[in-house]
Amino acid sequence: MPLGTVFASLLRGFGTTCLIFITTLALAAPLGLVVSFGSMSRFTPLRMLTRAFVWIIRGSPLMLQLIIVFYGPGLLWRGDALPRFSATIVAFTINYAAYFSEIYRGGIEGVPRGQYEAGLALGMTRSQIFFKITLLQVIKRILPPMSNEIITLVKDTSLARVIAMREVIMEANSFVAKGFISPLFYAGAFYLAFNGALQLLFGYTEKKLAYFK
């Protein structure tokens, strides 16, 4: 098997992997913040409903959620299944929004209450306190757990192959069926390079935020 053919196929799969990763992160990060506000709401029904949603999503496998999102519409309403890419993004976004929401909630609740009260005493609005006092401290607190979840997301993109999304692992596995094992190691190198770059980025960001003690 020509090496160029193998790498061309793996690059196509890696492009799909990157697209899943970027789209999921872009949607799940802000959605997780919205969910975290719901789980901290003073309105009890909303808080209980949001926490029940987070509990269900965190307590069930992402693979199962992916299969339900992909096959569910067709089985429940006897219609067409969702397109593979759309189903992947919906399942991944919901799953990671639930995890991100708990990280956000822990970061927000970890900021001392006295700082919020001091902001009110100075005549600041709730939004001013959040964006000017709380937000940067929250970012500092949540960066390590968020970086772990984001790196996990890179690896979880391989689960999309269960609904026949041709990401990098599925592309590599197609060569294994032809008797070639080396493409799997090449696929592993793609993941190592991607995660290595992310670790360098997060390490740099943590140093920039080191002035928050």
N, C-alpha and C positions, 0 to 999 in steps of 0.2 A: 504494500500500500504506500503510494507516494506521500512523503511527509507534508508536502504542500497541501494535498487534499485533506489530510487530517486536520491541519491547523486552520484551514479555511472553514471546515465544518465546526470546529471548536470555537472559532471566533464568532460565527453566527450564533451558536448557542450561548456564548458568553455575552453577546449583545442582548439577547433575550433576558438573561440573568440580570444584567445591569438595568434593563428597562423595568423589570419587576421590582428590583430593589429601590430604584429612584422614585418610581411612581408610588410604591407603598409608603416609603418614608415621607414623601411630600404630602400624602393624604392622612397618614396615621398620626403624624406628629401634632398637627393642629387639632385633629379630631380627639386625640387623647386628652388634650388640654380641656376641651369642652366637656368630655366625660368626667374628668377630675373635678370640674366645678359642680357637675351634677351630683357626684358622690360626696361632696362637701356641703351641699345645699342645706339650708335650714328648713326647707320644705320637705317634710318627712317622706311623703309618697314618692317624690322625685328621687330623694337620696336612697331609699330602699330599692326602688326600681333600678337605678343605675348600678348600685352595688350588686344586685342580683345578676344583672347583665354581665358585669365584670367577673363575678364568681363563675358563671356558666362558661364564659369564653376561656378564662384561665384554667378551668378545670377539665376541659375537653381537648383532645389532640387537634393540632392545626390540620393534620391530614384529613381527619374526619370532617372538620368544618369545610375544607376545600371540596371534598366529595359532595357534601350536602348542598353547598352553594351551586356547584356545577350541575348536579343531577336533579336537585330538588324542584326547580320550576317545572321541568318536564314531567316529573312524576306526580306532582301535586295538582298541576293545572292542565296536564296532558298537552303541553305546548312544547316548543323547542327549548332545548337546554341553552343556558347562557353561553356566549362565545368563550372559548377557553381562557383567553387573556383576561377578559372582563371578570370571569368567575375567580380567577387567580387573584386579581387586584382586590376584589370585594372581600374575599376570605382573608387575605393577608392584612388588609387595612383594618378590618374589624378586630382581628386577633391582636395585632400590634397596638392598636389604639387602646385596647383594654390593659395591656401591660404598661404602656406609656402612661396611662392615666394614674396608675398606682404610684409610679415613680414621681410624677408631677405632684400628686397629693402629698406624698411623703416630704418632698422638697419644700412645698408651700407651708405645710404645717410645721416644718422644722425651723422656720424663721421665727425668732423670738417675738412673742405677742407685744412686748413693750415697744418695739420699733413701730408697729402699726399704730399703737396708741399715741406715741410721740408724734407721728405724722398727723394724726387727727388734731392733736393739741396745737400743732403749727398751722392749722387751717387747710391742710391738704385734702383733696378729695380721695375717695377710695381708689379711683383709677390712677391718680398721681402717685399714691403710696405704692400701688402694685408695680407700676412701670419704673418708678424712680428709686424705690427702696428695696422692694421685695424681689423683683425679677432677676437682677444680676446675682443676688445671693442664691436664689433658687437654681439658676443655671450652674453655679459652682457646685451646689450640693448634688444635683442630679446628673452631672456629666459622667461620673464613673459608671453608675448603673445604666444610663442611657447608652453609653459606648458599648457596654456588654450586650445590650439588646440589639443594637444596630449591627454589631458583628455577627450575632446569632441570626439576624435577618438575612445576611449575606448567605449563610449556609442553608437556611431554611428555604431559600429559593429553589433548591434542588427538589423539594417536595412537589413542585408544580408538574413534575414528570408523571405523577399518578393520574393526571387527566390529559396526558400526552402533550404537554407543553414542551417544545424542543429546546429546553435550556441546556447548559453545557454538559451536565451529567448524562442526560439522555443522548446527546450527540456522541459523547464518548462511548456510551454503552452500545450504540449501534455498531461500532467497530469491534467491540468485544464479541458480538454475535458472529462476526466474520473471522474470528480467531486472533484478534490483535488486542493485547492487554495494555500496551503502552499509552494509548489515549487516555486511560483513566488516570495515570500519573500526570499527564499533561494537564488534565482538567483540575487535578489537585493543585498544580502549580498556579493555575489561574486564581483559585481561591486564596492561596497563600499570599500571592502578590497583592490582591485586592484588600484582604484583611490587614496585611502589613502596612499598606498605605493609609488605611483608616486608623490604625494604631498610632502611627506617626502624627497624623492630624489631631487625634484626640490628646495625645501627649503634649503637643504644642499648645493646644487650647487650654489644657489644665495649667500649664505654666503661666499663660497669660492671665488666668484668673486667680493666681496664687495669692494676690494681695487681699482676697477675702479669707479671713481666718475663722 
